[in-house]
Each structure stands twice: as C-alpha cells, then as structure tokens.
C-alpha cells in the first residue's frame, strides 16, 4: 500500500482508477489516514485500522469541508482509541447516546407545564380511558381546556370578559419547578378565588403529573410529593358530597318554571333529565334514530353498557314532548331563512339530534345550565344541578315503591348485588310499567293534568 505525503495538490489530483469502483491514497505522515475516490467522482478522508484482528474503516469527511490537518488530527484520535483497546464505532455510539441523554435531560428541565399539558390533552383526545374503556367525553376535554385557559377576550355567551382558569398560573412554569412549595402557594391563591373550582383543578393536575411520570419525555421531572405532601393535602378544602335533589313538594314549582322556558328544546331536555334519570351527556346525544314512538323506547349511549347502549321506556308525557320537537325539527324554514341558508351554501335538512341546537358546533344542545338556572332564580327553589335532576329521579321513585333494581336499570347503574348482576334480566315492558307509574306520580305532584296515552 503506497503512501505519500498529503498536500492540497495531491488531494485535488487524486482520482479513481478507471475500471474500479474506488481508489485509495494513503498518508505517509499519519497512520491509517486515507483519501478515497469513487467512480462517481466523490472523495472522502477515511481512517482504517485494526482492533482485535478485525479491520475498522471510518469516514472522516469531505476534503471540501475538512482540511488535511483536521483529517490527520481525527485519524490520530481514532488510532489512540484503538491503541487503548476501544472500538471507535462503539465509542461513537456511546458518545451519541450520552449526548442525546444530555439533550433530553436539558429538554426536561426547560419544558414548560403548558407544553407538557398540550401533549397531555392530545393523549386524552386520542387514547381510550383505562377506566371506562371508551374515549373521553367532549365535556371532560373541555374542562381541562377551560381550567387552564388564560382568560381574556369577550365570551360569546353573555358578552362578559373571560376569566382565567385556576390552572393558568401554572402553565408558564417549567415542569421541573413544580414542587411542594409552589403547589401549596398556588392552591392558597386559587382556594381564595373559589374552593370548589380549585379542588377540581387540583384533581385534574394531579392526574396530569401521574401521566407525566409514565411518559418517556417527562418521567421523573415532577416529584409525587408535589401533590401527595401533607402540606399540600392539608390546604385542600374538605370535599362535600353533593346532595342537591328535588323534594316532592317542589315538583309543581320546578315543572312550572321549566315548562315556561321559551326554548322548547331546552325545556323538553330538562324535563327529560328528571323523567328518565339519564346522564346529561347521554340524553343530549340522543338521535331520532334512537327514539321508537311505536314501541315507546329510547336507546341511550350508555357509558356502562358500552357501544350497544341501553334501551329504556319512553313514557307518555315525555313522548308528547318529543313529538312536539320532532314536528318543529321537520318543519322546513320559511322563504327568508331558506334564502340565508342558500347564500351560505347550506341546504336545509332536519337535524339528526333530538335536542338540536343551531348555534352549537356539533349541532346538539351543549350548555342548558344557564337557562335552567335563570328559570329557577325567581322561584325561590334551592340550586339544582343537572346531575341533581338525575339524583332526584332515583330519590323520588321511592314514593312509588319501585324496586331498586328497576330504577338502577333505567338509570344505567351497574348492578350492585350478585342477584341483580346474574339473575335479573327485566324486559322492556316490565320497566315500562314501573316507569309510567313514576312519571304519572311526578305529574300528579306537579299538578299537570296530562291525558295522553
């Protein structure tokens, strides 16, 4: 293997021998340093040596970008590694891994809570809940977004200034800065603004920290003490179970207020919540395909039963409300409305949703709480949440002495006993008998004279 003293002229003049795929020129000054020229005209400095009886060949760089002196220095370094019994390729892989580890550690130290929070939201949107084995609900995702919102701007509903969410002050912080001290300081401020909202935000943030600990990018960045420390837990307001529930003597006032709501969709929806005891999301997601007027049944997208849902009775009074909504839904727009739709390129068609909304992005009712609260405000009734209407159904049904299992099956609760779980399969007509009695009793207490069948 002939060797020459590398000079700029010799490096420039080196070419691949005709008929060969590559030709080498070796430096006489630096052991192992060579210049490779290929048939395609490419050139590169290389190093070649032997370790443990095996030949090692490593590319150093293009002569256009690397000087002879730099190539010689690199070749000497590689030879020193071999002299020490180290394989330069293994050393390069170790150096790369160490560099990537340092970079990852730096990213973990620099990443903000807000950046990790966005990854967490994407996880919630795209992954199945391990608890329910179903996708997370839109409302659950919206809670995370609203509680971390910086506020500002004017709300579409009500025209008021948007208020920041309780988690907003944490978003600009570095994730590595989340500690017992600043979590305690944050909680004290937020509890003063609103203890219930702060406790809810803390619960979501705790789940976020646990998720971070399972994520390869964020694992080990935040200590569990940040939420589990006695100092933090001692600040949290005491959790009080909600027990809002309509009493028998309040039914007349409640029905009178709710039936007087100008929007017939919201009015029927609220009455449907009380009469069926359904969850607010599953009733809002009811489609006309899920309603069977002939056999008087509703099919709910049940979070317990799964994608098949559960079928419950359609009681007479509720059926009359839904028939009214169906008539409204299938009434074509007037000429002016049809013209406006045509100008926007939106042909008219009846909505697929039972509780449709022209303003909601997905076409179905989104937030009926405001109308409910406004309707009850002048009545003197205590605050009743939408879930309180579901609670009211279960409680008021005891006045009719309905079997507990019947109520649970209508509401979609999991069976609470072995007999219920394995030996009770009540047909729809049996549920209907009891459900009709519940509705008739409610209407009687409310003073509503309904003669429909």
Secondary structure, DSSP 4 states (H G I P E B T S, - for coil): --EE---HHHHHH--PPTTSSEEEEEESSSTTEEEEEETTS-EEEEEEEEETTEEEEEEEE-TTTS-HHHHHHHHHHHHHHHHTT--HHHHHHHHHHHHHHHHHHHHHHH-BHHHHHHHHHHHHHHSB-TTTSSBPPHHHHHHHHHHT----SB-TTTTPBPPPPTTHHHHTSBGGG--HHHHHHHHHHHHHH-HHHHHHHHHHHHHHHHHHHHSTTTTTSS-THHHHSHHHHHHSPPP--------GGGHHHHHHHHHT-S-HHHHHHHHHHHHH---HHHHHT-BGGGEETTTTEEEE--TTT-TT-EEEE--HHHHHHHHHHHHHHTSPP-HHHHHHHHHTT------SBTTB-SSSTTSB----HHHHHHHHHTTTPPP--HHHHHHHHHHHGGGGT--HHHHHHHHTPPP-SHHHHHH----HHHHHHHHHHHHHHHHHHHT------
